[in-house]
Amino acid sequence: MKKFSLSVASLIVGATFALSGYGASAQAQEKEVKLKAGIGSSLTGSSHGLGIAKFKELIEKETNGRIKMQLFPDGQMGNDQSMMDSLKMGTLDMMVTSSAPIANTTKTFLVFDLPFLFTSEKIADTVLDGPAGQEILGTLKGTGLIGLVFWENGFRNITNSKRPINTPEDLKGLKIRTMQNPIHLDSFKTWGANPVPMPFNEVFTALEQKVIDGQENPNTLIYDAGFYEAQKYLTITQHFYTPFVLMIGQKSFDKLSPADQKLVQKIALETRDYERKVNRENNAKYLDLMKKKGIAINEVSPQDLEKFKASAKDIYAKFANDIGKERLDKVLAEVAKVK
Ligand code: KDG
């Protein structure tokens, strides 16, 4: 059973400054730096856990331990939203979150929540690493958050304890946990479910206590968080593709010397392909493991998938203004180019 430790953020906030005193002196580069990073999942089974562990390994190695990182997994620093608040305040330095909660800070991030926007990993990588994706990362400027790089959370599938999902009608009346994001809520309403927005670290208990019937996540997290233990069915829908975003708080970034700022950006980029590769390997491996452990897995037929797509079409128009029409068109044009 997956247990999440209580948040220790409140104990740490205010008790220490996350970064050791970092003057603008000529020797700033030689000064010791401590960076605290939080994620909502494990360090060993989740791709962003392995990714942040790799980031720590590389930055400590490259600076011979002058920069040290302390990692807080399993939501010890709070959920995605509260970790973002801590980054803005400067009480936590770095974090990895799904892009969906970032849309509550910068609406343009909603573009990544559009149903069936990306239909292959190649499309996702090309758009995220290309001009449109990088521009969207840049929209965080001035919010207190700096988006360093897109990693991968991945294609989301639905699990539930009631029945296999083949068509939107099968979702009718099911209480499905979603992230706290308006497009996710609207999409599941459109498909007939009763969406229940909830932070990630409350989902396992809610499933176990049957407060909700199901949830949706990529295979990697369904396995790593143990959600499958409280679920009977897993349906491959791939209805959303969720990027992970590795972020550093503006306050923490400003305390680094220019050379260390560059180093943080360089290593963020170096970890990108590693994190995506691990995610893709685990996604397939964990699906197999869950099958062996008895969860019933079904795929939706292409015709039935069209029903999900058709009923969610209006969502694109509904959120175009929030995303920014030009930006949405640019993303759609880049998607079409890769297709
Ligand atoms: O550690 C996992 C979370 O931070 C979260 O972003 C994962 O996609 C997610 C969800 O459903 O909340």
Residues whose N, C-alpha, C, O or C-beta is under 5 A from the ligand:
A	BS01	KDG	I39 G40 S41 D80 V96 T97 S98 M179 F200 E216 N217
